[in-house]
Structures are given as structure tokens and as C-alpha cells.
Amino acid sequence: MSDEFNLEGRSFEAGEYHLWTALDKNDGVNAALKIYATNMTTTECCDEDNCYFYIETDIAETNITVWNDYISPPGYEEVSFYYRSAMVQGWNKFCIQGELAVVRAQLPGAVSNASGNPDVANLSMTARASSIDYYPMWPGTWMLGDLGRAIFTGSTARMWPFSYNECNEAIFNSQNQRMNAYTGAYLSNAENTDPECTESGGSTSTASTFTYQMDALSSNWGIHMAGYLDLVTYSVEWNAAQMNPRKVMVEKPMYFIFNVAMSSSWGAKPPNAGTLGCYGDGIDAICDALPMKMKVDYIRVYQDTSSMVYGCDPSSHPTKQKSTLTYTRMTTMYR
């Protein structure tokens, strides 16, 4: 599969394209400062041979009433969002199990000469981007298992960020995935106020510490300036090759997500994060640098068809009924 984004003016609204869907939705997690909107993403061409897909982030203050499941008691509250951006995802459209995925992208940042960014003044494409205030966003190109739809928290509850590879309830305390296709009951714990829960039996911290195991993979590095000033190729490869250590093939059908997020709780955050917006009034050079764009030249996925498959409802992991019905049920419940 590849998408070269060579047609100018594409729309990613629901139903417009078979691979991607852009969202019109507020982001209710991670102290979000923005809402996602379909009109903040499209494709454009600099010339006949240079086209790309982009997500634009700009100033746009919006006050909305949202349901907050994490306050006590859960209820509606007024929330201010100060920016508008986009999320484009392939949920329930294009999924893979095993791949070499390649994305060529340019990240957003305040990198013009007028911004006063000292990293730009150094004029080195290979130097690390170190002046964090000039990169106030979280640009993402990532994958998630198709059982959960990103930022639809009802579908990802207790399966984010970890999930199980076997039906063994003794391994984990009941804190993560409980879609209950195999347990037959809705997750109940002392802090879950969902009306479908059975009465709690008390503390849920009952797992023996020696049986508790959680594995994660993470790679973090300071991005060099070329990542913000030019298109750079990124790739991830996952296969079952015999190596040291041997990699275990990802079992779940995974889909791709592109988004640009902003938060008041991360290290990289915009001016006045969480209290006021950016005004672009000539006072703050970072605010004046908005709008900013994440650009994607292409995404290409390669597979060895002898051991890898594509599709969001493969025979080995028939997820259509579970993911679609659970998503529909949860979004209806909390609408």
C-alpha cells in the first residue's frame, strides 16, 4: 500500500476516501488545548511533481460543553480549547499485521528567521533541535490496534496503552483491557462508576507483585533540525525474523494515525498553555509563527505476504464485531 498524496485539494472527510478519515471532534485527553477539524487538513502542490498532505494548526478559541468521565462525580463541564488542528486515521479502513512502514514528513515548528529561534540561527541541519519552546506541538505518525479508535475514549478504556496476548486474568490486575468478549462481564473496580458495573468487592490491588509484568517498547531521541526544515524519511519494521532478541510479530491489526496535538501538560507546549491562547499580535514570536504545518510527502507499506496480512478483520483476529459494536455502544452511551 502507498499513498503518494499527488492529487491537490483532497478531502479526508468521512466517506470521501477509502483509506483515511479526518475527525471533527474535541480531544478530551492529555490536557488537550485543541479541537480536531476536517478543514485543517488537505493536500497541496508546490509544483507538478511536489505534492503533499498536510495538517495545519492555528489559533482558534472554542468553548464547548463536554462530558468528563474522570471528575468525581462524572458530569458535564465547560472547557476552553485555544487551537484548531486535525487528526486523520485509518481506523476500520486499512490495517496491517507486520510491515515495513515508511513515511516522509516535515514536522511543525517556529523555524522562520523572524521567529528568533536560536536553533535556526545556528544554520545546521544536523544539529539537535534544543530550544523546546519553539516546537510547541506533538506531531504524530503512529499506529494503534483496531479494537480501539484513537481519542474515542470509550473504545480505548482499559486497553490503553497496554493490552493482553492471552486470556490469563491472573497476570494483571483489572486496570487495562477488558473488552469482556472472554470474561462475560463488564469490568468492575472500586473507582468505576459505570452503571453496568456490578457492586465492587473492595480494593482491586490484589495481584501478587511477582506475577505482574508489563512490557513496552520506546525509542526517544532529540530530533535534528532537518526534521523541521525539510522532509525526512522515517520507518518502522516489524517481522518475526530470528534475531537476538527474537522479535514477536505484532498480532493485532494495526491502523495508522496522523495528528498534531497540543497540551498544557507536556514539556513542549505553547505560550500561556491552559490559561490563555496565542494571539499572533506581534508580541510573542512563537504565536506569530502560527499557523504551522506538518507535511507528509508519502506513506508506503511493504509486507512479506507469506507471513504478514492486511485488513481490519483478519481470520486470525476477527475484530469487526468487537471493535465496531463496542465503539458504537460506548459512543452512544457517552454522547
C-alpha positions as MATLAB code, in Angstrom:
seq = 'MSDEFNLEGRSFEAGEYHLWTALDKNDGVNAALKIYATNMTTTECCDEDNCYFYIETDIAETNITVWNDYISPPGYEEVSFYYRSAMVQGWNKFCIQGELAVVRAQLPGAVSNASGNPDVANLSMTARASSIDYYPMWPGTWMLGDLGRAIFTGSTARMWPFSYNECNEAIFNSQNQRMNAYTGAYLSNAENTDPECTESGGSTSTASTFTYQMDALSSNWGIHMAGYLDLVTYSVEWNAAQMNPRKVMVEKPMYFIFNVAMSSSWGAKPPNAGTLGCYGDGIDAICDALPMKMKVDYIRVYQDTSSMVYGCDPSSHPTKQKSTLTYTRMTTMYR';
ca = [
       0.000    0.000    0.000;
       1.143    3.529   -0.659;
      -0.428    6.945   -0.675;
       1.694    9.490   -2.518;
      -0.754   12.383   -1.964;
      -0.211   13.574   -5.538;
      -3.720   14.935   -6.129;
      -4.224   18.510   -4.970;
      -7.190   19.510   -2.821;
      -8.146   16.090   -1.477;
     -10.809   15.841    1.206;
     -10.483   13.421    4.105;
     -13.984   13.900    5.464;
     -15.863   10.741    6.432;
     -16.849    8.747    3.349;
     -14.592   10.664    0.955;
     -11.668    8.236    0.788;
     -11.214    4.525    1.360;
      -8.031    4.776    3.465;
      -8.446    7.828    5.695;
     -10.981    9.711    7.787;
     -10.430   13.161    9.292;
     -12.254   13.881   12.537;
     -14.473   16.727   13.698;
     -14.084   16.243   17.433;
     -12.624   17.767   20.547;
      -9.669   15.960   22.075;
     -10.590   15.058   25.642;
      -7.316   13.573   26.893;
      -3.851   14.734   27.995;
      -4.958   18.270   28.956;
      -5.633   18.966   25.288;
      -5.669   22.555   24.044;
      -7.126   21.981   20.574;
     -10.040   20.541   18.696;
      -9.706   18.438   15.556;
     -11.456   19.676   12.419;
     -11.680   18.323    8.888;
     -10.992   21.741    7.356;
      -7.477   21.792    8.833;
      -6.164   19.097    6.505;
      -5.949   18.568    2.750;
      -3.299   18.149    0.044;
      -1.480   20.852   -1.868;
       1.193   21.076   -4.540;
       4.149   23.435   -4.769;
       4.620   22.371   -8.380;
       3.592   19.493  -10.637;
       5.957   16.997   -9.012;
       5.900   18.210   -5.414;
       2.625   17.498   -3.640;
       1.986   16.598   -0.021;
      -0.694   16.019    2.587;
      -0.665   18.450    5.488;
      -2.182   19.100    8.891;
      -2.402   22.770    9.792;
      -2.579   24.063   13.362;
      -3.769   27.588   14.072;
      -5.242   29.852   16.723;
      -8.986   29.345   17.234;
     -10.573   29.688   20.662;
     -13.606   27.446   21.166;
     -15.706   26.936   24.296;
     -17.755   23.758   24.428;
     -19.596   21.592   26.922;
     -18.101   18.120   27.249;
     -18.676   15.027   29.347;
     -15.800   14.325   31.728;
     -15.680   10.740   32.945;
     -12.670   11.447   35.166;
     -14.093   14.026   37.562;
     -15.985   12.921   40.650;
     -18.814   12.527   40.106;
     -18.588   12.283   36.295;
     -20.520   15.001   34.536;
     -20.570   17.822   32.024;
     -18.206   20.767   32.227;
     -17.297   23.841   30.211;
     -13.905   23.538   28.536;
     -11.890   26.054   26.530;
      -9.799   24.973   23.558;
      -7.408   27.526   22.097;
      -6.304   25.906   18.845;
      -7.650   24.021   15.854;
      -5.760   21.133   14.263;
      -6.501   17.775   12.628;
      -6.363   14.023   13.111;
      -6.549   11.699   10.107;
      -6.858    8.000   10.867;
      -7.350    4.687    9.108;
      -9.490    3.066   11.811;
     -11.547    0.190   10.397;
     -10.300    1.072    6.899;
      -6.719   -0.099    6.444;
      -4.943   -2.334    8.972;
      -1.800   -4.450    8.896;
      -0.152   -7.266   10.825;
       3.598   -6.964   10.253;
       5.219   -4.469    7.934;
       7.909   -2.122    6.842;
       6.216    1.273    7.028;
       7.949    4.330    5.564;
       6.762    7.917    5.996;
       8.434   11.033    4.598;
       7.395   14.055    6.628;
       8.299   17.538    7.834;
       7.435   18.494   11.409;
       5.834   21.787   12.506;
       7.751   24.413   14.435;
       8.582   28.097   14.695;
      11.556   27.935   12.354;
      11.430   31.108   10.297;
      14.156   33.706   10.657;
      11.585   36.064   12.165;
      10.812   33.591   14.970;
      14.097   34.247   16.705;
      14.610   30.510   17.169;
      18.276   30.109   18.159;
      18.348   26.650   16.568;
      17.627   28.261   13.191;
      20.291   30.892   13.754;
      22.876   28.115   14.036;
      22.136   27.122   10.407;
      22.970   23.455   10.938;
      20.619   20.795    9.569;
      22.340   18.118   11.645;
      22.257   19.935   14.998;
      19.679   18.784   17.531;
      16.552   20.896   17.995;
      17.101   22.010   21.580;
      15.103   25.225   22.073;
      11.926   23.401   23.060;
       9.682   26.472   23.318;
       9.835   26.894   19.541;
       8.314   23.443   18.954;
       5.017   23.757   20.874;
       3.234   20.790   19.298;
       3.160   16.996   19.384;
       3.184   15.897   15.727;
       2.367   12.219   15.450;
       2.514    9.435   12.898;
       1.651    6.297   14.822;
      -0.282    3.031   14.930;
      -2.952    1.621   17.230;
      -4.734   -1.722   17.406;
      -8.072   -1.600   15.587;
     -10.049   -2.596   18.701;
      -9.723    0.996   19.884;
     -10.427    4.189   17.966;
      -7.984    6.949   18.901;
      -9.452    9.740   21.128;
     -12.792    7.912   21.372;
     -12.027    7.064   24.978;
     -14.995    4.758   25.447;
     -13.441    2.379   22.911;
      -9.932    2.527   24.393;
     -10.792    2.375   28.110;
      -8.584   -0.128   29.958;
      -6.739   -1.170   26.816;
      -4.533    1.915   26.546;
      -1.606    1.755   26.262;
      -1.254   -1.939   27.112;
      -3.264   -4.975   26.087;
      -3.026   -8.715   26.545;
      -1.645  -11.521   24.438;
      -3.508  -14.258   26.286;
      -6.663  -14.750   28.334;
      -4.995  -15.045   31.723;
      -6.640  -12.799   34.289;
      -4.079  -13.742   36.938;
      -1.308  -11.886   35.119;
      -2.709   -8.377   35.520;
      -4.828   -6.530   37.981;
      -8.026   -5.333   36.306;
      -6.659   -1.992   35.161;
      -6.205   -2.383   31.424;
      -8.044   -4.120   28.594;
     -11.396   -5.646   29.485;
     -13.482   -5.823   26.347;
     -15.012   -8.858   28.029;
     -15.534  -10.999   24.978;
     -13.862  -13.692   27.033;
     -14.801  -12.792   30.621;
     -18.518  -12.358   30.035;
     -18.910   -9.454   32.475;
     -18.324   -5.735   32.455;
     -15.153   -4.566   34.217;
     -15.875   -3.535   37.790;
     -13.479   -1.963   40.227;
     -13.718    0.333   43.193;
     -13.403    3.510   41.113;
     -15.539    2.608   38.108;
     -18.901    4.379   38.335;
     -20.359    2.980   35.118;
     -23.951    1.840   35.771;
     -23.280   -1.524   34.129;
     -20.726   -2.436   36.770;
     -21.594   -4.915   39.450;
     -21.014   -3.876   43.043;
     -17.343   -3.635   43.902;
     -15.840   -6.124   46.294;
     -13.335   -3.585   47.593;
      -9.731   -2.893   46.726;
      -8.579   -4.110   43.335;
      -4.880   -4.219   44.265;
      -4.850   -7.963   44.760;
      -2.328   -9.204   42.227;
       0.862  -10.731   43.566;
       3.739   -8.483   42.615;
       5.808  -11.372   41.272;
       3.096  -12.209   38.717;
       2.836   -8.651   37.407;
       4.539   -7.951   34.103;
       4.230   -5.112   31.648;
       6.370   -4.716   28.543;
       6.741   -1.637   26.376;
       8.980   -0.539   23.549;
      10.187    3.036   23.366;
      12.843    4.913   21.481;
      13.453    8.581   22.187;
      15.982   10.895   20.659;
      16.495   14.588   20.054;
      15.337   15.341   16.526;
      17.838   17.163   14.321;
      16.881   20.397   12.634;
      16.355   18.776    9.240;
      13.187   17.256   10.717;
      11.680   20.755   10.965;
      13.289   22.392    7.946;
      12.945   19.633    5.352;
      11.181   16.368    4.553;
      12.829   13.457    6.385;
      12.164    9.734    5.903;
      11.098    7.713    8.952;
      10.475    3.969    9.018;
       9.484    1.148   11.334;
       9.864   -2.539   10.549;
       8.218   -5.404   12.384;
       8.648   -9.028   11.432;
       9.176  -12.429   13.002;
      12.818  -12.771   11.977;
      15.120  -14.801   14.223;
      17.210  -12.156   15.922;
      18.762  -11.526   19.308;
      16.414  -10.898   20.946;
      13.834  -12.542   18.712;
      11.028  -10.185   17.798;
       7.463  -11.364   18.295;
       5.210  -10.352   15.428;
       2.509   -7.862   16.370;
      -0.686   -9.906   16.394;
      -3.349   -7.222   16.371;
      -4.451   -5.499   13.170;
      -2.899   -2.027   13.440;
      -4.033    1.144   11.690;
      -2.202    4.415   11.017;
      -2.903    7.815   12.548;
      -1.624   11.275   11.623;
      -2.275   14.147   14.001;
      -0.841   17.261   15.603;
      -1.699   17.692   19.278;
      -1.171   20.499   21.780;
      -1.275   20.168   25.548;
      -0.654   22.165   28.706;
       0.898   19.164   30.465;
       3.748   18.169   28.129;
       7.274   19.531   28.022;
       6.620   21.079   24.613;
       3.699   23.464   24.974;
       2.558   26.783   23.523;
       2.740   30.151   25.311;
       0.075   30.677   28.002;
      -0.752   26.964   27.823;
      -4.049   26.174   29.515;
      -4.822   29.730   30.621;
      -4.844   31.941   27.532;
      -4.471   31.494   23.819;
      -1.806   32.646   21.390;
      -2.831   35.916   19.778;
      -0.324   36.487   16.989;
      -0.297   40.189   17.829;
       3.398   40.788   17.314;
       4.249   40.378   20.991;
       5.213   36.699   21.001;
       7.260   35.382   18.073;
       6.086   31.800   18.656;
       2.435   32.835   18.459;
       3.230   34.895   15.374;
       4.644   31.756   13.708;
       1.162   30.181   13.620;
      -0.309   28.637   11.573;
       2.188   25.784   11.447;
       2.006   22.708    9.237;
       3.044   19.093    9.454;
       3.642   17.910    5.889;
       3.611   14.289    4.690;
       5.058   13.531    1.271;
       4.026    9.866    1.295;
       3.320    6.766    3.347;
       4.415    3.373    1.968;
       3.807   -0.038    3.498;
       5.674   -3.187    2.439;
       4.755   -6.716    3.519;
       6.022  -10.257    3.142;
       2.745  -11.909    2.211;
       3.977  -15.310    3.354;
       3.831  -14.196    6.990;
       2.017  -10.846    7.026;
      -1.544   -9.855    6.224;
      -3.586   -6.707    5.818;
      -7.197   -5.978    6.662;
      -9.032   -4.851    9.789;
     -10.964   -8.107   10.231;
      -8.453  -10.917    9.539;
      -9.418  -14.541   10.144;
      -6.808  -14.830   12.916;
      -8.229  -11.829   14.779;
     -11.854  -11.268   13.695;
     -12.259   -7.834   15.243;
     -15.088   -6.302   13.213;
     -17.866   -7.345   15.544;
     -15.942   -6.500   18.708;
     -14.460   -3.169   17.608;
     -17.464   -1.804   15.730;
     -20.113   -2.872   18.223;
     -18.101   -1.814   21.262;
     -17.253    1.535   19.665;
     -20.911    2.118   18.748;
     -22.105    1.134   22.204;
     -19.596    3.315   24.030;
     -20.034    6.395   21.851;
     -23.818    6.092   22.166;
     -23.559    5.772   25.947;
     -21.423    8.889   26.367;
     -22.830   11.023   23.563;
];
